[in-house]
Amino acid sequence: MTVTSTTGGNGSKLVGTSVPRVDGPEKVTGSAVYGLDAQMPGMLWMKILRSPFPHARIVSVDTSAASALPGVELVLTGEDVKDLLTGSVIKDMPLLAWDRVMLVGDKVAAVVADDEDIAQQAIGLIDIEYEELPAIIEPEDAMTDDAPILHPNAASYEGMPPIDEHPNRYAGVHFAKGDLDAGFADADHVIERTYRTPLLHQGYLEPHACLVYVDDEGIVQVWNANDTPTGAQQELARLYGLDEDNINFNFNYVGGSFGGKSSGTDVALAYEFTKRTGRPIKWTIEYDEEFQNMTMRHPATMRVKAGVKNDGTITAWESEIHFAGGGYAAYAPIPAIMGILEIVGPYRIANVKVDSHQVYTNTSPCTYARAPGHVQGHFAGESHMDVLARAIGMDPMDFRLHNVVEPGEEYPTGEEWENVQAGAALRRAAEAAGYYDPKPEGVGRGVAIGSHSQIGVTGSVAVKVMENGRVEVNHPVFDPGTGTGTIIAQIVGDELDIPIDRIDVVTWSTREGKTGDMGIAGSRGARMFSTAGFNATQEVKGRLQRLTSEFMGWDEERLTIEAGHVVNGANADERIAIEDIARRFGEPVGARTDEMEGFDSPWNGYGVHVVDVSVDPDTAEVTPLRYTAVHETGRVLNPMGFTSQIEGGIVQSIGSALMEGLFYDESGRVTNPSFADMKLPTARDIPSLDVVVMESDDGHGPLRARGIGEHANSMAAPAIANAVADSIGARIDSLPITAEKVYQELHQ
């Protein structure tokens, strides 16, 4: 059941209502084209040979047998692309390694062949001799005095921030305020624990893939499973000295991303092959490679030390976090994973210190993943809040309410958010969940609060009234499932007063749009594209009114648009259809807006999740029974889409809480590299979900919108951990909370 709590409507016909996705029919009928689907006649298949060692020197490479295999067109090694280093910000990842490998699965050679089977056979014929080197697997080992320096030349990498600490540390956060020692001295209890979260795949079902070729006009044509094509276009241009306008990323849908497909992975290597062979190059990764090598959520080790008085006042909070960044920082959040500051929570704390370290390790390179840093930080911080509450005998909800920042109060980590609604969300959640109601025997109840803001930057939309009566909307978002096009169509439909089925949403290719857009990241879609869509439609309305005044002689100041017609305010019986204006004009009547806003937002969105769980005393299986999620926000543009984002985030977070995670053995190899061994939650694993939305006018643009994409997927893990502790009287400090871990706690 879903409950939506609002504070009043906006009078719109489409905005604020649950409109089905405009791309839904394509996707459910199978006609939608994804990056994985792209094919061309005469294409060659690319396969990549990967290292079996986490850290080793390449002694020799022999490709003669592979090159001699019938059907093989070309074999490349690191020597063929030496010194080509790529990355989003830090350029430290070679297209193919030529001297050292930095992780199990590092790329050492590649083959293109007439079909996929031949290419796969060929890479098995390449003979490489390695000399193994000491490796770093755990992030906390990377900054010890005797740790091997993984990138001795890191200071020379383009985009590398100044390295003023340990050479293996390439980024991080240092925040401090108050007097930590005095705060701990003032406490009645000082408690320190360490929390751990594993390497986590984002769980998208479409693997990384691309198709690359150069057309007859010399344009590099790309189809890529990537929701940030402009960044990949710019990086390919930089690597090869190409004009960006001579590179075109064609629109295709993205089969899920959650941050994991925000770079042009191996597009450059495919381009190298197409440049040398003159033929289209197709590449698709296998899922065991996905789980070993692709850009995923950072594993984290988080030490939290906090002081609390017996009256519930938190006197000091200290956190140190080590993130395993992997063998390369090519796709790492830079300047830092800022979301980790959420480890402190929205609480009144005078003395705070947070130190985070993103370090090189001989493991999978990591990147943005839905709510980067928030997921790890909320787990550790909200788990520790319960530990503190139990230590002083205070109810965990009451403890949070005692310490939560209210509007106008100082935030613990220095942000200056407007109208902080964390306390209101906690109180609403307690009411909605029946938090203080008696629990059945054996049932544990847990609560967690989290927050996420939304970034801004750019948003471009074009709107055109066509001569055939259709309205075309263009935007640059390669939709990974966010529904941005639907929101824009709702806004255009309302402003032109036409049904949504008259609107065609057409995504630009990078060459068509020329936007420099950074894709859907940082929960920015609703913020930026609602404003861009609204403003573009206002310009179209203005043009329609000016043209109508010119054609019909009506007073422009008295013209309105009703039911897809321009209406003469002086005589309501006089009206002309908007498509008739386009026909008389001789071409579509359109406009485009390119919005630019600051990176930050003045508002932070708060979510409070309450969950009841049972723990089987014999098997130690944890079963969520009931789940309540309260989220405060601005104006909701599409309630179905909004609550679906929340529900999807909860499902994803339940997965990370109870079953998901990838784990390394001592050699740096992932031990469970398949969906058979790394389970995702199914409908059977999900309890009843009650979602409550608290709307307000605190939002961006004319529609007062805020994002929701990253607000809901970080609270289930700490809420479930707290509920399990409430049930069994013992705490699991590492994710996932498996039956094996619970059983050990029950029987030790």
N, C-alpha and C positions, 0 to 999 in steps of 0.2 A: 504494500500500500504506500502511496506517495501523497503527502500532504504539503500543499504550498500555501505559505502564509504571506500575504501581501499587505501593503498599506494603501492600496488604491490603484485603479487602472489609469491608462493614459488616453483612452478614447480611440485607440487605433483599431482597425479591423484585423490586421495581420500581426503587427508587432505586439508582443505580449500574449500571443495565442500559440497553441501547439500545432505548428504547421509541419507536415511531413517533409523529410529531406528531399530537396530537388534532385539530388543524385541517387536517390533510393532505387527507382526503377532500373537504372543502368546496372547497379550493383547486385540487386537480387535476381535479375534475369541473366546475369553473366555477360552482358555486353560491354561493361566497363573495361577499359584497357589499363592495365597496370604496367609498371616498369618491367616486371618479370615476363610479361606477355610479348614484348616487342621482338619481332623477327623480320628478316629481310632475305630475299633470294641471294644465294651465293655467299652467305655469311660464314665466317669461321668461328669455331668455338674456342674460347680461351680457358685454360686450366692453370692453376698455380701450384707449384711444388713448395711445401712448407717445411720448416725446420722441426726435427724431433727433439731438439734440446732447448732449454730456456735461455742459455747464454753460452755462446761458443764462437770460436774463430773459424771462418771458412778457409780451409787449407787449399782445397782444389775442387774444381767443378769439371765434369766430363759430360758433355751433351751429345756426343757423337751417335750413340745408339738411338736416342730419341729423335735426332734430326734425320736419321736414316729410315725411320718407320714410315711406310707408305701412308699417305694422307696427311702427314705433318707438313705444314707450310713454313713455320718458323719457330725457333726456340730462342728465348732471350734469358740472359743472366744479369746479375747486378753489374758486371763490368760493362754491359751494353748501355746501361742507363746510369752510370756512375755519377755521383754528385747531384742527382736530381732528388731533392728533398721536398716533401710536401707536408701540408697541415693547414688547419683553419687559421690559427694564429701563430703558434710555434711551428716552424718548418723543420722538423727533425726526423720525419719518417721517409726512408728511401722507397722508391717505387719497387725496387728489388734490392735486398741486402747484398753488399759486395765484399765486406770485410768481416763483420760480426753479425750474429743473429741475437735478438734481444728477448725472444719469448718462444715457447713451443708454438709452432704455427707461423713464425715469421716467414715472409715471402723471400725465397732464394732463387727461383727460376720460374719461367712461364712458357707455355706452349700454345700455339694456335693450330688447329687442325680442321679437317673437313667435317668431322662430326664430334660429338661430345665424348663418345666412347674411345675414339682414337686419341683425342687429347688427354683423356684420363690415363690411357695405357702409356702414352709417351712420357708423362711426368714420372711414371714408375721406372723408366729406363735411364733417368738422369742420375749419375753417380756423384755424390758430394762427400768429401772427407772433411770432418770437423775436428777441432780441438776444444774440448769442453772447458768452460771457465766457471768460476764461482758465481752462484746465482742468488738473487734476493726474491723470496716469495711473499713473505709477510711484510706489510707496510711499516710496522714499528721497527723492523730490522734495518731499514734503508738508511737511517740517520745515526747508526752507531759508528764509533770511531774506526772499527775494522771493516765496515761495509765496503764492498768493491764499488768504485766509482763507475757507474754505468755509462755515462756520457761525458767523457773527459773534455770534449770540445763544446759542451753545451752553451757556453757564453758566446760562441760564434754563430749559433743558430738564429736565423731571421725570426723576429718576433719573440725571442726569449727575454723575459723580464730580468732585471739585474739579480744575479745570484749572490746573496750576501749571507747565506747560512750554509748548511751542509750542501755539498755539490749535487747530491741526489734529490734535493728539494727544489722544485722549479716554481712553486706557487703556494699560496696559503693566505690565511687571515691572522692578524694580530689585533685583538681588541682588548682594552683594559680601561677600567674607571674605578675610582674610589681607592680604598686601602684594603687589599685582600687579607693581609695578616690581621688587621684590626677586626675585620668582619668575622674571621674564623675564631678569634679570641673572644668575641662577643657571643658566640653560639653556645647553646647548651648541648648540641649534638653536632658532630662533624662526621659525615659519612662519605666514603669514597668507593666507587664501583667502576668496573670497566664493562662496556657494552660493545657488541660486535655485530656487524651486518655483512653478508657475503657478497661476492660478485653476483650480479643479478641481470639476466637478460630481460629486455623490455617486453618480450612475449609477442611481438608482431609475428604474423603467420607468413607473410611474404618475405622471403630472404632477400639479401642484397643482390642486385642484378643491374646490368646495363647493356645497351647496344650502342655502338659508336661507329660512325662512318663519315667520310668526307664526300659531299655531293659534287655534282658537275660544276657548280659555281664556286667551289672551294670553301663552302660553309661546313663546319664540323657539326653534324647532326647527332644529338644524344637523346636517348631514352634511358631514364635512370630511376631506380627505386630510392627517391630522395625528396624530402619535403622542403629543402632549401636550395633550389637549383641555382639561384643567382650566385651564392657563395662558391659553388662548384664551378660555375662558368668563369668567375673571376680567378679562381685558383688555376684552372687549366690554362687560361690566358697568361697568367704570370709564369707558369712553369715553362711554357713553350714560346713565349714572346708573341702571342697571337693577339689580334684585335678582338676585344670582347664581342663586338658586333658580328664577327665571323664565327661565333660559336652559338649554337641554338639548342637549348634544352627544351625538347618538345613536351607538351603536357601529357602526363599520364597520372592516373590515380596512384596513391601510395598505400600499400596494404599494411597500414599501421606503422608507427614510427616511435612515438613517445620520446623523441630526442635521439634515438639510435640510428636514424637515417637522415642525418642533417649534414651530410658531407658527400662529395662525389666519390665514394669509395671505389678505387681501381678504375675509374673513368680514364685517368691519365695513362695508366698502363694499357688499357684497351686502345686509346688514341695512338700510343707509340706503335702498337701492332698495325693499326689501320694505316698509319702514315707509311710504314715500311712495306706493307703488302698490297695496299690499294683496295682492300676488301672490307666489308662490314665485319665488326668483331662483336660477338655475343659472349657475355660472361654471366654465370649464375653460380652463387656459392651454395655448397651443401650445408645442411644444418649442423653437422658435427664441427664444421669449420666456423659457422656462426657462433656456436657456444664456446669455442676455444679462442677465436681470434677477433671477433667483431667488437665494435665500440658499445660498451655496456655500462651499467651503474657501478660506481666505485665501491669496492669493499672498504669498510671503515672499522678502525679500532678506536673507541672513544672512551677516554677516562673522564669521569665526572666526580668532582669533589664539592660538596655543598655544606654550609652551616645553617642550622635552624634553631630558633628558640622554642621553648616549650609552649609559648603562646601562639606559635605558628608563623612567626616572622622569619623570612629567609634573610640571613645576614651576609652571606657570601656565596659566590658560585664560580667555580673554576673548571674549565674543560680543556682537554688537549686531545686533538683528533689527528689520526694518521690515515690518509687516503692512499690506497694502492693505485697509482696512476697508470701502471703498466709499462711496457718497454718503450713506449713513445708518448709524448705529450701532444701529438699532432691534433687531436680532437678534444683536448681537455678544456674545461671552463677556465677562461683567463679573463681578468687577472686572478680570480680565485672562485672556489665554490662558495659563494656568499650565503647561500641558503643554510649553511651550517650554523650561522648565528642563531637560528631558530632553536638550537639546543638549549638556550637559556629560557625560551618561552616568553609569553607576554606578562611577566610578573615584576612586581616592585622589588628590585634588588639593588642596593646601593653600591655593592662591591662586586665587580664582575671581571673575569679574565677569560678570554677564549683564544686559543692558539690552534690553528689547523695547518697541516702540512700535506701538500700534494707531492708525492714522491715517485721517482722512477722505481719500478720493480720489474722483475723478469716474468711478467704476466700479461694478460690481455690489456691492450690500450683501452682506456675508459673515456667516457664522454658525458654529455648531458643525458639525463634520463628523467622522465617526468618528475618535476619538483626536485632538481638536483640539490643535495645537501639537506633539504627539508626532511626527506624520508629517513635518512640516517639520524639527523639531529632530533627530530620529533621522537623517534624510538628511544634514544638515550635519555633525552631531557624529560619526557613525560613518564618514562619508567622511573627515573630518579625522583620525580615529584611524588610518586606513590610511596617510594621507599622512605622519603622524608616524612610524609604524612603518617605512615604506619609507626615510625620511630617515636612520634610524639603522641600517638593515640588519637589522631584527628582523622575524620572521614576525608577521603581523597577529594571529593567534590567541595566540601567545606574548606579544605586547605587551599584549593585553587581559588575559590571565591575570596578567601581572606587575603590573597596575595596578588590577584589579577589587577592589571593596570586599567583604570577607568579613564574616560575622556578627559583630556587636559593634563594627565599625569605623565611624568617622564618615563620613556621606554627604557628597558634595561640595557639595550645595546645601541642606544643613541639615535635611532630613527625618529623622525618627527612626523608620525602618522596623524592624520586628522580624524577626529570623532571615533576613537578606538571602541569597538563594540564587542571586545572579548568577553567582558563580564556579562553583557546582555545575552550573548550566545550561550554562555555557561548556564545562566538561569533558565533560558528557554529550553535547553537540552535536558536539564534536570526535570522540568515540568513534562516535556514531551515523552521522555523515556520512563517516567514514573520512577526516577532514580531512587527516591527515598522509600519506595514501596518495599514490603518484605519480599525476600527472594526464596524460591523453593530450595529445599535441602540439597546441598551439593552443587548449587549453581553459584558461579562467581560473576561479579559485575565489575566492569572496568570503564574508565573514562579517559579521554585524551583530547586536548585542544591543539589545534595547529593553525597556521595562517600562511597566506601567500598573496602577494600583490600581483600587479601586471605591468609589464613594460609597454613602451609606446613605440617610438621611432617612426616608421613609415607605414602608409596604407594608401593604395591606389585603386580607384574604381572608375570605370567608364560606363555610361548609360546612354543607349541609343534607342530612339523611337523609330521603328522601321516603317517603310511604306506599306508593308503587308499587314500591319496591325500588331505585329509582335514587338516586344521590347527586349533588346539584348543588353545583358550586363556582362562586363569583362572585369576580371581581377587576376592577380598573379599567384594565387595560393594553390599549390599542388596538394590538394586536400588529402591528409592522412586519416580522415574520419572525424574532423572537427565540426563540420556543418557550416563553415563560414559562408559559402555561397548561398545557403538557405536564408541566413540572416540578412544578407544584402538584398535578396529577392523580396523578402518581407517588407523591408524598408521602402524599396522602389515601388512595390505594389501599393503600399499605403499612400505614398506621396503622389502617385499618378492615379490613385483610386481605381485600380484595375485588379482583376483576380490574378493569383500567382501563376496560374497555368498559361497566362499570356507572356510570361517572362522566360527567356532562354538565358541560362547562366553559362558563359563560355570562358574558360580559363585561358589566359594568354600563354604562349611560349615565352621564353626569356627574350627572344629577339623581337617579338611583337610588343611585349609590355614595356621593356627597357625601364624597369622600375628600381632596380637595386634593392628589391624587397628581401628581407631576411627570413621569410617563411613564418610559419606558425610556431612561435616559441615564446616562452615567458608569459603564457596566458594572454597574449596580446590581440588575438583575432577579433573578439567582440569589441574591444576598445577601439582599435584603429579602423577596422573595416565598416563598423556601423557609422562612424563619423564620415569616412570617405564616401560610403554609399549614400548617406543622407545629403551631403554637400553636393555630390555630383548630380543627384536628382533635383536639387534646388536650382542648379544651373540650367538643367534641361527644362524645367518648368518656366524659368525666366525666358529662355529662348523661345519656347512655345508661345508664351504670352506676347512677346515682342513680335513674332512672326504673325500671329493672329491679328494683332492690332494693325500691322502693315497690310495684311491681305483683306481684312474685313472692315477696317475703319473703326473698330471698337476702341473704347478708352482702355489703354493697357492697365491703368491703375485699378480698374474695376473688374478685371478678369480673374476668374478662379478656375480650378480644375476639379471636375466632378465626374465620376464614372468614366474616366478615360476621355473626357471631352473638355475643351476650353469653353467656359460659359461666360456670356456677357452679363455682368452684374447689373447693367442698366435694363436688361430684358432677359429674364431667365429662360425664355423660350428660344433664345438665340444661342446656339451651341454648335461646335464643330469638333469632330473626332480628332484625336491627336495624330492618328495615322493620315488623315486627310491633310493636316498641316504639313506632314513630311512629304506627302505626294506633291502638294503645291510647291513646296520648297525644292523638290527634285532630288532629294537625297535624305538619308536619315538625319534626324534632329538629335544631336548628342552633345555630351560634355564629359570631360574627365577631370577628376581632382586627384592631386598627389599630396596627401596630408603628411605633415612632419610635426611630431611632438617630441617632448623630452623623453629620456629613457625611463625615468622613474614615475611613480604615481604617488599622489598624496594619501591614497587609501590602501589599507591592508585588509584583506578579507579573512574572516575567522570562521573556522568550522569546529564543532564539538561533536565527538562521536562517543556513544555509550553502547556497550555490548554486554550481553549475558552469554556465558558459556557454561557447558557442563564438561566434566572430566571423568571419563570412565575409570573407575577404581581398579579394574582388572587389566585393561589394555592401555590405559593412559591416553586414549584418543581424546582430543579436544574438539568439541562440537559447538560452533556459534549457534545460539538459539534465537536471539532477537537482536536487531541492530537498529539504532536510531542515530540519524545524522542531522545536525542543525547547521545551516550555513547562512551567514549574513552577507549581503551583496548590494549592488546598485539595482537598477531596473532590469528585470529579466525579459529578454527579447523573445525567447522561444522556450516556454516552460518545459516542453518535452525534451528538447535538446539539452537544456540546462540540467534538469534532474537526471537525464541519461548520463551526462558527464560525471555527476556525483556518484551515481550507482556504478558506473564503470570503474571509477576510481576506487570505490569501496571493494569491488571484486578484485581489482589488481592488488590492493593493499592486503586483503585477506590472503591472497596467494603468497605474498612475500612474508606474511606473518606465520603461516602454517605449513607451507610446502615448498616454496620456490627458493632457489639458490644454486649456484654453481660452485664446485669445491675442487681445490687443487690437491694433488698429491705432492710428495716432496720434490718431484722433478718438475713441477710447474705445469703438469698436464691436468686438464679438467677431467674429473673422474666420471661425470654424468652428462656427457654431451649430446643429449637427445631428449625429445619430449616424452619418451618412454621412461627416462630416468629423472627428468626435471619436470615434475607435474605442474600443470596449470589448473586453477580451480574450474570446476564445471557447475552446472545448476544445482547438483546434489550437495555441493559444499557451501552454498550460500543460504543464509537464514532469511527470514522476513526482513525487508528493508523499509524503514519509515524515514522519509526525507522531509525535513521542514526547511523552507526557504524564508529568510527574513529580508524582504526588499526595503530599499530606501532610495532617496534621491542622491546619495553619495556615489556618484559615478561619472564617467567621462563623456564628453561630447553632448550633443543635443538630446540624445536618448538616455543619458546618465547610466551607461553600461559599465560593467566590470567583467573581467574574465573569470572562468571557473575551472579551466582544464587541468590545473595543477593543484587545486585546493583540496581534493578529496582522497588522494591516494597515499597519504602518509599517517593517518590517524588510526587505522585499524590495527596496525602492528603493536603500538604501545597500548591501545585500549584492550586488545586481546591479551597481551602480556600481563597487564594489570588485572584483568579478569581471572586469568589462570592463577596468578599469585593469590588473589582473593579466595579462590576455590581450594587450592591445595596448601596454602601457607608457605610456599617456596617460590622463588623467582627465577625465571629463565632469562639470562642476560644476553643471549645470542639468538639471532634469527637463522632459519625458521624455528618455530616452537614445535618441534616434532614429538610424536608419542615417545620416541626413545629418550629424549631429554627429560620429558615429564616423568616417565617411568623411573629414571635414575633418581630424580628428586623425591619421588614417592617412596622409594625403597632403600634409600641410603641411610 
